[in-house]
Amino acid sequence: MCGIVGALSNRNVVPMLLAGLELLEYRGYDSSGLGLLAGGQLQRIRVKGRVSELARASADASAPIGIAHTRWATHGEPSEANAHPHLGGDTILVVHNGIIENHAQLKARLMTAGYTFTSETDTEVVAHLIHAELQRSQNLLAAVQASVAQLEGAYALGIASTTAPDTLICVRKGSPLVLGSGFHEFFFASDIAALLPFTQRITHLEEGDLAVITQDRAQIYDAAGQPVERPCRTLDISPESTDLGHYRHYMQKEIAEQPAALASTLERALQLGFQPALFGPQAEAIFSQLRHVRILACGSSYHAGLVAQYWIEEMSDLAVSVDIASEYRYRQAREPDHTLIVAISQSGETADLLAAVRSARERGNVSVLAICNVPHSSLTREADMVALTYAGIEIGVASTKAFITQLAVLFTLAATFAQQQQRISRETLQHYQHALTRLPQWCSDTLALENEISQWAHELSHAAHALFLGRHQLFPIALEGALKLKEIAYIHAEGYAAGELKHGPLALVDETMPVIVCMRNDRLTEKVLSNLREVEARGGQIYLIGEPGAAALAPFAHRVLEIPGSGDLAAILMTLPLQLLAYHTACRKGTDVDKPRNLAKSVTVE
Ligand code: G6P
């Protein structure tokens, strides 16, 4: 959470900092600020609210060195006083992403030493601490090193000081930070997305790294304080990938990009077949010994993991457990030998997931497969095997194309287990290949039903509550549909396994309760239809998303949408109408679709 950007150049960095912050707003957007260093003078501009307000407030500002921040409040309400940068003494400016866990002890010590605090944040402690250390050492680098040695928690910090008027310092531990190099200019940011408009030359900092940036170079020091070289990679990401184009919202753009994202993600699987090599050179040996698969994830990625459980159990003889990462890390779950940890994450930076993976490694001799949309993220660097989703940069806080591509990778993983265990016929494997080949087109055909869904949204926008139902692989999709509606349309929604209806939620059903149902034509159809008759008998409004023929099976449904294709890939295809439903409902309610209140995309704090 929170986004930080820094820039040092021979030109005015203010427009660059603001452009970078805008691209980081998905990380937090309750307040923002700039800290500038020009001619040895510090200037600080902070606002409560969005980056657009900061841009207005800094219209006349100009400086060759600066740091900037967009905030997602952890310590202290959103306000100008709590916005970053924070001042240490009157010579240090600090921006921070993360949480300083021992801030209370440090604050007490600094107050005894005479420091006055003007905010409720944990970050102000860092600023004063560096100032105090600077009085001792008279050297900014030494002062920052001595300060971070005293910090507990997770942080990425950007630091500017009048005592080193041509220098910027940044340091990371537990929160992401990348360096960007231009022609006689350097940048740092929480995410490469913020740097794409200025440079494609990116260096990923490792845990504990600190960089001292001057006009000519960025010198990196490792956690032990030793100078190190880190590889600089030239990216191949078009800066336009973060443009909104003709779309009204990033979420709308990202929903529309799903057919292409699926095609890119599935390209290798369709060329190679369901081979362990898809998951890295070690995968063949590791997969051949597997007994247990433990899936760990948060949010929508967790729902993808739940779908995978159905697929893997159906196709292979592996035992599969799925855990919410924040719960797993505090459970005493044992990991038997030959367990594969599948860690699923769009960002690869979710703090709870990283902690859960580290904790799994302490519990047994496990191997870790990361399914991730961000190469060189913290997760991919810690994993033994990596399967990337090729969704492209996802900016809308509510995950869409990343979720869909996670499902595609997980389906290929399940089919790979099946093939390696010889549990599946050649005909079935060919059938899966064929379905995956057609998937992007089915996806486009489903998205073409948008007008119909938009009418459903008109009705749903008046509802105070909604119930989402599904069975088998569509149960997690019901959870995902409910999550989407909650997070962007602010309608209280719950996802349920349809068979659980009579164990509680049926008590809520009356004519004011929309019930959105995903149903396949399979061995569970009759059972779902029985559940729906129970809803109908109580006056509930049924919105049914089904396969061809669904309308005839459920003539009592209020609305029916029949989607093309589906079958084994129903979980993927039936997600799309639910995304569109949440999106159009949110638009009708006038909420901020891409930046829902209180949420952030990349949750880098516990
Ligand atoms: C946040 C986002 C969700 C995402 C979840 C997990 O809550 O708003 O869209 O599913 O984090 O994030 P990850 O990057 O680990 O998939």
Boltz pocket constraint, residues with backbone or C-beta under 6 A from the ligand:
constraints:
  - pocket:
      binder: B
      contacts: [[A, 298], [A, 299], [A, 300], [A, 301], [A, 344], [A, 345], [A, 346], [A, 347], [A, 348], [A, 349], [A, 350], [A, 353], [A, 396], [A, 397], [A, 398], [A, 399], [A, 599], [A, 600], [A, 601], [A, 602], [A, 603]]
      max_distance: 6.0
